[in-house]
Amino acid sequence: MSTTDRLKIAVIIGSTRPGRNGEAVGKWVYEIASKRSDATFELIDLLEVNLPFLDEPNSPAMQKYTKQHTKDWSARIDPFDAFVLVTPEYNHGVPASLKNALDFLYKEWNNKAVGFVAYGNAGGARSVEHLRNIVAELQMADVREQVALSLFTDFENYTDFKPASFQEKKLNTLLDQLISWGTALKQVRTQKKEA
């Protein structure tokens, strides 16, 4: 498969808080994913994107963006075929930074695949539960497999990321599913453009 035919997948680090574990987790995902030859991967850190809280006057579905940061975010996200969202669980939910980044756009997310790598006391499970509802509204297809990293067993002293060996296998299963669904949805988007 040539590099032009490969799916483009973004690994998005969803936490922006100081001292976050998300950067180490995101880099781990990206490192493992980059060894694959069936897709190309890019790491996006929301801390570097630095979006303000949603400040567009129009619904994102209209794509009538008035702010340069929104236009830049749209241009950055639109070319991707699929996403891995790296998310912590804050107070049984999604970090505001990730929800905000998703809310800025609409059509740029439509008919694309998404998978989740989460971390927290309960492996980030409740954050992923919330995200599954959010991405459904954005017309994204979420894959079943997820990586649930425990602060107790996959981090030393809750901060030094040392994932259990089985987590890499789970991540590769997630990526297999993501690439399969992403390929199918790329055809859906192509057919819609041609119609």
Secondary structure, DSSP 8 states (H G I E B T S, - for coil): --TTTSEEEEEEE---STT-SHHHHHHHHHHHHTT-SSEEEEEEEHHHH---S---SS-GGGT---SHHHHHHHHHHTT-SEEEEEEE-BTTB--HHHHHHHHT-STTTTT-EEEEEEEETTTTHHHHHHHHHHHHHTT-EEEEEEEEEETTTSEETTTEE---THHHHHHHHHHHHHHHHHHHHHHHHHHHHH-
